[in-house]
Amino acid sequence: MILLKNVYLNGQTTDILIKQNRFFQIKNNISAENAEILDCTNKAILPSFCNMHTHSAMMFLRGIGEDLELMDWLEKEIWPREDKLNDEYVYHISKFSVLEMIKTGTTMFLDMYFHIGETIKAVDEMGIRAVITYVGMDMFDKNETKRRIKNAEDFLSIPTPCHRVMKGLSPHAVYTASEELIKAFKKMTLENDTFLHTHVCETQKEVDDCIQKYGVPPVQLLSDWGILDQKTILAHAVHLKDDEINILKQSQSVVVHNPASNLKLNSGQMPLQRYLDAGIKVTLGTDSASSNNSLSMIDEMKIAALSGKNQANSSTSAKVQDIFDMATINGFEALGVQAGKIKEGYLADFILVDLNNYSLLPNVNLISNMVYSANPSCITDVFCDGKCVMKNAYVKGEEEIISNFKKTCHELLKE
Ligand SMILES: [Zn+2]
């Protein structure tokens, strides 16, 4: 049991008792024998973040090939370097990425990449949550289809090391994965009651090419193929036709907004307020550190709020509470995890922030401060599943994680 004493919650100071992995009691003057007591004077408790779209092991490409055209960037800078990855490299990079996530208050993420067994191991060791997905692409080589389907089957059949890690499947996108592959992946996710994650409508070119090839735009196509439901998680969703917004609403599919990546790659701006008004489930993700270049959900919230107002041409759009919910409760809910709220019965995934940190003063509206002015240095402690994963801004073993990451980058980036 852990007892948080004098913690600031929703404008007042209270005590919070955590039993096993959940908030057990929230009220004043709790006394509990045998509880570990944490004095939280001048600290506020907030839900931790859920990063709904990233490729964590791309962290080694941070700062590589800046300011290039998309295809130049991919062909000259990204793909040749990714070819050098192996299990050991991905393990060390994933650990470092999770370290950055913890330092910036994230306790769950949805990942799509390669060598995923190593990312699973990293998440398990670091003590946070993730949905790790196997990515499928077969458009460049038709012989890949059967192999990818078999690999996906094998991946789903192996149990995860702990309850904090879940598995899913990611057909990469409609321009990189075939109808056969996408349908087979959907069938497997339904049989395993898990998530299907994919990139959709990231660029106008993707939409135009899809219409030319299949006669319909990507979301319509996925709907026609029977792919969309509440366990389908669509990253980007920038360029949608009006009917497609309706399809998302009807199918209860989940959208992941990635505003930093969309702006940096000049992909366009998602019509956030239209989606919110339509009642679509919108969550937030950073995408990878090669197109962001950070995994901080604090930064992402601010960019989402600013780009949301700009896109809607209205300062009353993309409201702070909506943005904060996208970064917290909406993501956890979409992944079926009862976290993202500081409430009795909810899972104890949370952050403590220092109310004397310069970036949170004056403390008139904490949620607004978190979205617009917070610096991640305001986060002092991070808990996941009732356990402390960062104490007084320190993550156990962080020196070694940083040292291994630096060595790995040195190997991967040398000419
Ligand atoms: Zn992506």
Residues whose N, C-alpha, C, O or C-beta is under 5 A from the ligand:
A	BS01	ZN	D287
